[in-house]
């Protein structure tokens, strides 16, 4: 294109000089600006895409139809004078101002006519076009039916309009390094031209894309509010179909959840996610929750296996674990313990940096988890997890280990925890607080405090002998599983099913293998496990049957 324009310009200059030399009476109208003494031209070529950066002070880069390109023209007053070779031409769009152009082309300046830019190049003037106006800023641009490179008659491509240095296909607009058909937009490995982008109703060539008020090729480009097919969009390592999400910045229509490697399908239509768990919609789901501070030996850990066997024996779905230590506490070690008591598909959370950490093990996906500071002790905190159980509600489980020091300190801990619950847990979800409370009686102040968020009333779980104490001596209610009223209404009898027999505990079970008969119902637990060295607590189990709708 540049070589062609240069050749045409040279030919026109040569013809003009030849005509002047021969003294023709009727010279051919010049097709190029008159030459200067230094070999240049009176009106210098310029690039409108560069905002007239080639022009001198006081000059403006304007498109002159007579020459078929943009040149630098000085502004003039209609009453003023231009160079001897020039005339002050006034364009309709200029509000009465004018520009000095060659005498022979003044009449060729088209201002506001039905030209090849009236519907395209961004203004109503295709004769002289302001360098500050980009094709597509006002009127639909690249990709429209009246746009760049289409019909050579009323549209661009032939004259000083669409497809020229001002409009589509230039460094400013569609089809450039900034816009459609470039490394950013249509037809690249990132954007249009992939299975997500080019050629769809959202991409280049539609009423949403190139040449809108946002302009094709900007950071808010083709079709969507963020673009289509960029590094943040469809088909990338961050977005749809990845291990992190399913189509949005975090999820598929939600703030946390659906279909990720953490969830694997969640509750339909809830605020958490979209999609469904297996078995949702109709019916009910049985949930067995267990509080377990069942360490033995001198290390406050589960290495000796007594506590692990007790948990395996009652097959809980959710376990609120205290003193969650196993072997060297490596990730592999903890995973090994979780697999033994919850199964290889279980999720878990274990607080970090604690001497005797609390934690939660769940048969269902844990979609959020963390720890809240226990204000009375430094070697553990309150561990919490948000569990995506079947049905429209989530289960928030909190594993606690209150101090033995005094009832007053335990109430201080309870007040702190209740404040955290009120600030963070939706009232519409289910809530369970469980673990080792170290409470001497059921009338302690901490139960009155907990009553703000959970139901602490009896009846209470018992063992085979109808005793409800959970300390080693079976005289104090150390351990608890207490739930909010929403979940309490769905409590059902705990039925322990053995190979050949079963036992029913209407209000829940206090698990003491020393008195449980037949022991085969809680295999692989052994009769002596609950009496192992330094085993100071009994497990507590409650069952619930929650609706999936």
C-alpha positions as CSV (number, residue, x, y, z in Angstrom):
1,X,0.0,0.0,0.0
2,X,2.8,2.5,1.0
3,X,4.7,1.7,-2.2
4,X,1.6,2.2,-4.3
5,X,0.8,5.5,-2.7
6,X,4.4,6.6,-3.2
7,X,4.4,5.7,-6.9
8,X,1.1,7.5,-7.5
9,X,2.4,10.6,-5.7
10,X,5.6,10.6,-7.7
11,X,3.7,10.2,-11.0
12,X,1.3,13.0,-10.1
13,X,4.2,15.4,-9.2
14,X,5.9,14.6,-12.5
15,X,2.8,15.2,-14.5
16,X,2.2,18.5,-12.7
17,X,5.8,19.7,-13.4
18,X,5.5,18.6,-17.0
19,X,2.3,20.4,-17.5
20,X,3.6,23.6,-16.0
21,X,6.7,23.4,-18.1
22,X,4.7,23.0,-21.3
23,X,2.4,25.9,-20.5
24,X,-0.9,24.0,-21.0
25,X,-3.9,26.4,-20.9
26,X,-6.1,23.8,-19.1
27,X,-3.9,21.9,-16.6
28,X,-5.1,18.6,-15.2
29,X,-6.3,19.0,-11.6
30,X,-3.4,17.9,-9.4
31,X,-3.7,14.5,-7.7
32,X,-1.1,15.4,-5.1
33,X,-0.1,18.4,-3.0
34,X,2.1,21.0,-4.8
35,X,5.9,20.5,-4.3
36,X,8.1,22.6,-2.1
37,X,11.5,23.9,-2.9
38,X,13.1,21.3,-0.6
39,X,11.6,18.4,-2.5
40,X,8.7,17.9,-0.1
41,X,5.1,19.1,-0.5
42,X,3.3,22.2,0.7
43,X,0.9,20.1,2.7
44,X,2.8,17.3,4.5
45,X,1.4,13.7,4.8
46,X,0.4,12.7,8.3
47,X,-0.9,9.6,10.1
48,X,-4.3,10.2,11.8
49,X,-3.8,7.1,13.9
50,X,-1.0,8.9,15.7
51,X,-3.2,11.9,16.5
52,X,-1.4,14.0,14.0
53,X,2.0,13.6,15.6
54,X,3.7,14.3,12.3
55,X,2.3,17.8,12.0
56,X,3.9,21.1,13.1
57,X,2.6,23.4,15.7
58,X,-0.6,25.1,14.6
59,X,-1.4,22.3,12.0
60,X,-3.9,19.5,12.2
61,X,-3.9,16.2,10.5
62,X,-7.0,16.1,8.2
63,X,-8.2,13.7,5.6
64,X,-8.6,15.4,2.1
65,X,-10.7,13.4,-0.3
66,X,-9.1,15.0,-3.3
67,X,-5.8,13.3,-2.4
68,X,-7.3,10.2,-0.9
69,X,-5.2,10.5,2.3
70,X,-4.5,12.7,5.4
71,X,-2.2,15.8,5.3
72,X,-1.1,18.4,7.7
73,X,-3.2,21.6,7.2
74,X,-2.9,24.9,9.2
75,X,-6.0,26.4,10.6
76,X,-7.2,29.6,9.1
77,X,-9.9,32.3,9.6
78,X,-12.3,32.4,6.7
79,X,-11.4,36.1,6.4
80,X,-7.7,35.5,6.7
81,X,-5.1,34.5,4.1
82,X,-3.3,31.3,3.3
83,X,-0.1,30.7,1.3
84,X,-0.2,31.9,-2.3
85,X,-1.0,28.4,-3.4
86,X,-3.7,27.8,-0.8
87,X,-7.3,28.8,0.1
88,X,-9.1,28.8,3.4
89,X,-11.7,26.0,3.1
90,X,-14.5,25.8,5.7
91,X,-15.9,22.3,6.6
92,X,-19.5,22.0,7.9
93,X,-18.3,20.1,10.9
94,X,-15.8,22.7,11.9
95,X,-18.3,25.3,13.3
96,X,-17.2,28.0,10.9
97,X,-13.4,27.4,11.2
98,X,-11.4,26.4,8.2
99,X,-8.1,24.9,7.1
100,X,-5.6,26.0,4.4
101,X,-5.6,23.6,1.5
102,X,-4.6,23.9,-2.2
103,X,-6.7,26.2,-4.3
104,X,-7.5,23.5,-6.8
105,X,-8.9,21.1,-4.1
106,X,-10.8,23.5,-1.8
107,X,-14.1,22.7,-3.6
108,X,-13.4,19.0,-3.3
109,X,-13.5,19.0,0.5
110,X,-16.7,17.2,1.4
111,X,-18.2,18.2,4.8
112,X,-21.1,16.2,6.1
113,X,-22.2,14.6,2.8
114,X,-23.3,11.1,2.1
115,X,-19.7,9.9,1.9
116,X,-17.8,6.7,2.7
117,X,-17.7,7.6,6.3
118,X,-21.1,8.9,7.1
119,X,-21.9,5.7,8.7
120,X,-18.5,4.6,9.5
121,X,-15.4,6.7,10.3
122,X,-16.8,8.1,13.5
123,X,-18.2,11.5,12.2
124,X,-20.5,12.9,9.5
125,X,-17.5,14.0,7.4
126,X,-15.5,11.9,5.0
127,X,-13.8,14.7,3.3
128,X,-11.8,16.0,6.2
129,X,-11.7,13.7,9.3
130,X,-10.5,14.8,12.7
131,X,-7.4,12.9,13.8
132,X,-8.9,12.6,17.3
133,X,-11.9,10.6,16.1
134,X,-11.4,6.9,15.8
135,X,-13.6,4.9,13.5
136,X,-16.0,3.1,15.7
137,X,-16.0,5.6,18.6
138,X,-19.6,6.8,17.8
139,X,-20.9,4.7,15.0
140,X,-20.7,0.8,14.9
141,X,-17.3,-0.1,13.5
142,X,-15.4,-3.2,12.4
143,X,-17.5,-6.1,11.6
144,X,-20.7,-4.2,10.8
145,X,-22.4,-4.6,7.4
146,X,-21.3,-1.1,6.5
147,X,-17.7,-1.3,7.6
148,X,-14.1,-1.7,6.7
149,X,-13.2,-3.5,3.6
150,X,-16.8,-4.4,2.6
151,X,-18.6,-2.5,-0.2
152,X,-16.1,-0.2,-2.1
153,X,-19.0,2.1,-3.0
154,X,-20.5,3.9,0.0
155,X,-18.2,2.4,2.5
156,X,-14.5,2.1,3.3
157,X,-11.5,0.6,1.6
158,X,-11.5,2.9,-1.5
159,X,-11.4,6.5,-0.3
160,X,-10.3,8.2,2.9
161,X,-12.5,6.2,5.2
162,X,-12.9,2.7,6.6
163,X,-9.9,0.6,6.0
164,X,-7.6,3.6,5.8
165,X,-5.2,4.9,8.4
166,X,-8.1,6.3,10.4
167,X,-10.4,3.3,10.5
168,X,-10.8,-0.5,10.7
169,X,-7.8,-2.5,9.9
170,X,-5.3,0.1,11.2
171,X,-3.1,0.4,14.2
172,X,-6.0,2.0,16.0
173,X,-8.9,-0.3,15.3
174,X,-10.2,-3.6,14.3
175,X,-7.7,-6.0,12.8
176,X,-4.6,-4.5,14.4
177,X,-2.3,-5.4,17.3
178,X,-4.8,-3.9,19.6
179,X,-8.0,-5.3,18.2
180,X,-9.8,-8.0,16.3
181,X,-7.7,-10.5,14.6
182,X,-4.6,-9.9,16.6
183,X,-2.7,-11.6,19.5
184,X,-5.3,-10.2,21.9
185,X,-8.5,-10.7,20.0
186,X,-10.2,-12.7,17.3
187,X,-8.3,-15.4,15.6
188,X,-5.5,-15.9,18.0
189,X,-4.5,-18.8,20.3
190,X,-5.9,-16.9,23.3
191,X,-9.1,-15.4,21.9
192,X,-11.4,-15.6,18.9
193,X,-10.8,-18.5,16.5
194,X,-10.7,-21.0,19.4
195,X,-13.6,-23.3,20.2
196,X,-14.8,-20.5,22.6
197,X,-14.5,-17.4,20.6
198,X,-14.3,-16.3,17.0
199,X,-17.3,-16.7,14.9
200,X,-19.8,-17.0,17.8
201,X,-22.5,-14.5,18.6
202,X,-20.3,-12.9,21.2
203,X,-17.2,-12.2,19.1
204,X,-15.9,-10.1,16.3
205,X,-18.3,-8.9,13.7
206,X,-21.3,-8.6,16.0
207,X,-23.1,-5.6,17.3
208,X,-21.3,-6.1,20.6
209,X,-17.7,-6.3,19.3
210,X,-15.4,-4.2,17.2
211,X,-16.2,-0.6,16.9
212,X,-18.6,-0.1,19.8
213,X,-18.2,2.7,22.3
214,X,-15.7,0.5,24.1
215,X,-13.9,-0.3,20.9
216,X,-12.8,-3.6,19.6
217,X,-9.6,-4.8,21.0
218,X,-9.7,-3.1,24.4
219,X,-9.4,-4.8,27.7
220,X,-13.2,-5.1,27.8
221,X,-13.4,-6.5,24.3
222,X,-15.2,-9.0,22.3
223,X,-18.7,-9.5,23.4
224,X,-18.6,-10.1,27.1
225,X,-17.8,-7.8,30.1
226,X,-14.4,-9.4,30.5
227,X,-13.7,-10.6,26.9
228,X,-14.1,-14.0,25.3
229,X,-11.3,-16.4,25.3
230,X,-8.7,-14.4,27.2
231,X,-6.4,-15.8,29.8
232,X,-9.1,-15.2,32.4
233,X,-11.9,-16.7,30.4
234,X,-13.3,-19.8,28.9
235,X,-11.1,-22.7,28.3
236,X,-8.1,-21.5,30.3
237,X,-6.2,-22.9,33.2
238,X,-8.1,-20.6,35.5
239,X,-11.6,-21.1,34.3
240,X,-14.1,-23.4,32.8
241,X,-13.3,-27.1,33.0
242,X,-10.4,-26.8,35.3
243,X,-9.6,-28.3,38.7
244,X,-10.5,-25.0,40.4
245,X,-13.9,-24.1,39.0
246,X,-16.6,-24.5,36.4
247,X,-16.9,-21.4,34.4
248,X,-16.8,-18.4,36.8
249,X,-14.2,-16.6,38.8
250,X,-14.8,-19.1,41.6
251,X,-17.6,-21.4,40.8
252,X,-20.5,-22.1,38.6
253,X,-23.0,-19.5,39.6
254,X,-22.0,-19.4,43.3
255,X,-19.4,-18.0,45.6
256,X,-17.8,-21.2,46.7
257,X,-18.8,-24.5,45.2
258,X,-20.2,-26.6,42.5
259,X,-18.4,-29.4,40.8
260,X,-14.9,-28.7,41.9
261,X,-12.2,-31.1,43.3
262,X,-13.3,-30.0,46.8
263,X,-17.0,-30.5,46.4
264,X,-17.8,-33.0,43.7
265,X,-21.4,-31.9,43.1
266,X,-23.4,-30.0,45.7
267,X,-26.8,-28.9,46.7
268,X,-29.0,-27.7,43.9
269,X,-29.9,-24.1,43.9
270,X,-28.5,-23.0,47.2
271,X,-26.4,-19.9,47.9
272,X,-23.4,-22.2,48.1
273,X,-23.5,-23.9,44.8
274,X,-25.2,-25.2,41.8
275,X,-25.5,-28.8,41.0
276,X,-26.6,-31.6,43.2
277,X,-25.2,-34.2,45.6
278,X,-26.0,-37.8,44.9
279,X,-29.4,-38.5,46.5
280,X,-30.6,-35.0,46.8
281,X,-34.0,-33.8,45.6
282,X,-36.2,-36.3,47.6
283,X,-35.7,-38.6,50.5
284,X,-33.5,-38.3,53.6
285,X,-29.8,-38.7,54.6
286,X,-28.6,-40.4,57.8
287,X,-25.8,-38.5,59.5
288,X,-23.9,-40.0,62.5
289,X,-21.8,-37.4,64.4
290,X,-19.2,-38.4,67.0
291,X,-17.1,-36.4,69.6
292,X,-13.8,-38.2,70.1
293,X,-11.0,-37.3,72.5
294,X,-9.9,-40.9,72.5
295,X,-6.1,-40.7,72.7
296,X,-4.2,-43.2,74.8
297,X,-0.7,-43.6,76.2
298,X,1.6,-40.8,77.3
299,X,1.8,-38.8,74.0
300,X,-1.8,-37.5,73.7
301,X,-2.0,-39.2,70.3
302,X,-3.7,-42.0,68.4
303,X,-0.5,-44.1,67.8
304,X,-1.5,-47.0,69.9
305,X,-4.7,-47.6,68.0
306,X,-7.2,-47.8,70.9
307,X,-9.1,-44.7,69.8
308,X,-8.9,-45.5,66.1
309,X,-10.6,-48.9,66.7
310,X,-13.3,-47.3,68.8
311,X,-14.1,-44.8,66.0
312,X,-14.1,-47.6,63.4
313,X,-16.5,-49.6,65.5
314,X,-19.3,-47.1,65.3
315,X,-18.8,-45.9,61.7
316,X,-19.4,-42.1,62.2
317,X,-20.0,-39.8,59.2
318,X,-18.6,-36.7,60.9
319,X,-16.0,-36.9,63.7
320,X,-15.1,-34.0,66.0
321,X,-11.5,-34.9,67.0
322,X,-9.5,-33.6,69.9
323,X,-5.7,-34.2,70.5
324,X,-5.5,-34.9,66.7
325,X,-1.9,-36.3,66.7
326,X,-0.7,-39.3,64.9
327,X,2.9,-40.6,64.5
328,X,5.0,-37.7,63.2
329,X,2.0,-35.6,62.2
330,X,3.2,-35.4,58.6
331,X,0.6,-34.9,55.9
332,X,1.0,-38.6,55.0
333,X,0.6,-39.6,58.7
334,X,-2.6,-37.6,59.2
335,X,-4.0,-38.9,55.9
336,X,-3.3,-42.5,57.1
337,X,-5.3,-41.9,60.2
338,X,-8.2,-40.2,58.4
339,X,-8.3,-43.1,55.9
340,X,-8.6,-45.6,58.8
341,X,-11.5,-43.9,60.6
342,X,-13.3,-42.1,57.7
343,X,-12.4,-44.0,54.6
344,X,-10.1,-43.1,51.7
345,X,-12.6,-40.6,50.3
346,X,-13.0,-38.6,53.6
347,X,-12.3,-34.9,53.9
348,X,-10.6,-33.4,57.0
349,X,-9.4,-30.3,58.6
350,X,-6.8,-30.2,61.4
351,X,-5.7,-26.9,62.9
352,X,-2.0,-26.1,62.5
353,X,0.6,-25.1,65.0
354,X,-1.1,-26.6,68.0
355,X,0.3,-29.0,70.5
356,X,-2.9,-30.9,70.9
357,X,-4.9,-29.7,67.8
358,X,-8.6,-30.0,67.2
359,X,-10.0,-31.2,63.9
360,X,-12.9,-32.5,61.8
361,X,-13.1,-35.6,59.7
362,X,-16.1,-35.9,57.3
363,X,-17.5,-38.4,54.8
364,X,-18.8,-35.4,52.8
365,X,-16.8,-32.6,51.2
366,X,-15.5,-29.8,53.5
367,X,-15.9,-26.7,51.4
368,X,-14.6,-24.2,54.0
369,X,-12.6,-24.6,57.2
370,X,-10.4,-22.7,59.6
371,X,-9.8,-22.0,63.3
372,X,-10.9,-19.4,65.8
373,X,-8.6,-18.4,68.7
374,X,-9.4,-19.9,72.0
375,X,-8.8,-16.9,74.4
376,X,-7.9,-19.0,77.4
377,X,-5.3,-21.4,76.1
378,X,-2.4,-21.3,73.7
379,X,-1.9,-24.9,72.6
380,X,-5.1,-25.3,70.6
381,X,-8.0,-23.3,69.1
382,X,-11.5,-23.9,68.0
383,X,-11.5,-25.8,64.7
384,X,-14.4,-25.4,62.3
385,X,-15.5,-26.8,59.0
386,X,-18.4,-26.1,56.6
387,X,-19.5,-29.5,55.3
388,X,-21.6,-29.9,52.1
389,X,-24.1,-32.6,53.2
390,X,-26.9,-33.6,50.9
391,X,-29.8,-31.3,50.8
392,X,-30.1,-27.5,50.6
393,X,-28.3,-26.8,53.9
394,X,-24.7,-27.1,54.9
395,X,-23.5,-28.5,58.2
396,X,-21.1,-26.3,60.2
397,X,-19.1,-28.4,62.6
398,X,-16.9,-27.0,65.4
399,X,-14.4,-29.1,67.3
400,X,-13.6,-27.8,70.8
401,X,-11.4,-28.7,73.8
402,X,-12.3,-26.5,76.7
403,X,-10.0,-25.9,79.7
404,X,-10.1,-28.1,82.8
405,X,-9.1,-25.1,85.1
406,X,-12.5,-23.8,86.1
407,X,-16.1,-23.3,85.1
408,X,-15.5,-19.6,84.8
409,X,-12.8,-20.0,82.2
410,X,-14.9,-22.5,80.2
411,X,-17.7,-19.9,80.1
412,X,-15.2,-17.3,78.8
413,X,-14.3,-19.7,76.0
414,X,-18.0,-20.3,75.4
415,X,-18.7,-16.6,75.1
416,X,-15.9,-16.2,72.6
417,X,-17.1,-19.1,70.5
418,X,-20.7,-17.9,70.5
419,X,-19.6,-14.5,69.2
420,X,-17.7,-16.2,66.4
421,X,-20.7,-18.3,65.5
422,X,-23.1,-15.4,65.4
423,X,-20.7,-13.4,63.2
424,X,-19.9,-16.2,60.7
425,X,-22.4,-18.9,60.4
426,X,-25.7,-18.5,58.6
427,X,-28.7,-19.1,60.8
428,X,-30.3,-21.1,58.0
429,X,-27.6,-23.8,58.0
430,X,-27.1,-26.7,60.5
431,X,-24.7,-26.3,63.4
432,X,-23.0,-28.8,65.7
433,X,-20.5,-28.1,68.5
434,X,-18.8,-31.1,69.8
435,X,-15.8,-32.4,71.7
436,X,-14.2,-32.4,75.1
437,X,-15.8,-29.7,77.2
438,X,-14.3,-30.9,80.5
439,X,-17.5,-29.8,82.3
440,X,-18.1,-31.1,85.8
441,X,-21.9,-30.8,85.6
442,X,-24.6,-30.0,83.0
443,X,-25.5,-26.8,84.9
444,X,-22.3,-25.0,84.3
445,X,-22.6,-21.4,82.9
446,X,-21.1,-22.4,79.6
447,X,-24.2,-24.4,78.7
448,X,-26.4,-21.3,79.3
449,X,-24.0,-19.4,77.0
450,X,-24.1,-22.1,74.3
451,X,-27.9,-22.1,74.5
452,X,-27.8,-18.9,72.5
453,X,-26.9,-20.9,69.4
454,X,-27.6,-24.6,70.2
455,X,-30.1,-26.8,72.0
456,X,-28.5,-28.1,75.2
457,X,-31.5,-29.7,76.8
458,X,-31.8,-33.5,77.4
459,X,-32.4,-36.3,77.2
460,X,-28.7,-37.2,76.8
461,X,-26.7,-40.1,75.3
462,X,-26.0,-43.2,77.5
463,X,-24.0,-46.4,77.5
464,X,-25.3,-50.0,77.6
465,X,-25.9,-49.4,81.4
466,X,-27.8,-46.1,80.9
467,X,-25.0,-44.1,82.4
468,X,-24.3,-40.7,80.8
469,X,-20.9,-39.7,82.3
470,X,-18.1,-39.6,79.8
471,X,-14.9,-39.2,81.9
472,X,-12.8,-42.2,82.7
473,X,-14.6,-42.8,86.0
474,X,-18.0,-42.3,84.2
475,X,-19.1,-39.7,86.8
476,X,-18.9,-36.4,84.8
477,X,-20.3,-35.1,81.5
478,X,-17.0,-34.2,79.9
479,X,-17.9,-34.8,76.3
480,X,-20.8,-33.6,74.1
481,X,-22.4,-33.4,70.7
482,X,-24.8,-30.4,70.8
483,X,-26.7,-29.1,67.8
484,X,-28.9,-26.2,66.9
485,X,-32.7,-26.5,66.9
486,X,-32.9,-26.9,63.1
487,X,-30.8,-30.1,63.3
488,X,-32.1,-31.3,66.7
489,X,-35.6,-31.7,65.2
490,X,-34.1,-34.4,62.9
491,X,-32.4,-36.4,65.6
492,X,-33.1,-40.1,65.5
493,X,-32.2,-43.2,67.6
494,X,-28.6,-44.4,67.2
495,X,-28.6,-48.0,66.0
496,X,-25.4,-49.9,66.1
497,X,-25.5,-52.7,63.6
498,X,-23.3,-55.8,64.0
499,X,-22.9,-58.7,61.7
500,X,-25.6,-60.7,63.5
501,X,-27.2,-58.3,66.0
502,X,-27.9,-54.6,66.6
503,X,-28.4,-52.3,69.6
504,X,-30.5,-49.1,69.8
505,X,-29.8,-46.0,71.8
506,X,-32.8,-43.7,71.6
507,X,-31.0,-40.5,72.6
508,X,-27.5,-41.4,71.4
509,X,-24.6,-43.5,72.6
510,X,-21.8,-43.0,75.2
511,X,-19.2,-45.5,73.8
512,X,-17.5,-47.5,76.6
513,X,-16.2,-50.7,75.2
514,X,-15.7,-52.0,78.7
515,X,-19.5,-52.4,79.1
516,X,-20.7,-52.7,75.5
517,X,-22.2,-56.1,74.6
518,X,-22.0,-57.8,72.3
519,X,-18.6,-56.4,71.5
520,X,-18.9,-57.8,68.0
521,X,-21.3,-55.1,67.1
522,X,-18.5,-52.5,67.4
523,X,-15.7,-54.5,65.8
524,X,-12.8,-54.0,65.4
525,X,-13.0,-52.3,68.9
526,X,-11.8,-54.5,71.8
527,X,-13.4,-54.6,75.2
528,X,-10.4,-53.1,76.8
529,X,-9.9,-50.1,74.4
530,X,-11.9,-47.7,76.5
531,X,-9.8,-48.6,79.6
532,X,-6.5,-48.2,77.9
533,X,-3.7,-46.3,79.6
534,X,-4.4,-42.5,79.8
535,X,-7.8,-43.0,78.0
536,X,-9.6,-40.2,79.9
537,X,-12.8,-39.8,77.8
538,X,-15.6,-41.8,76.2
539,X,-16.8,-41.2,72.7
540,X,-20.3,-39.6,72.2
541,X,-22.5,-40.5,69.2
542,X,-25.7,-38.9,67.9
543,X,-27.7,-39.7,64.8
544,X,-29.8,-37.5,62.6
545,X,-32.0,-38.0,59.5
546,X,-32.1,-34.8,57.5
547,X,-34.2,-34.1,54.4
548,X,-32.6,-33.8,51.0
549,X,-35.0,-31.1,50.0
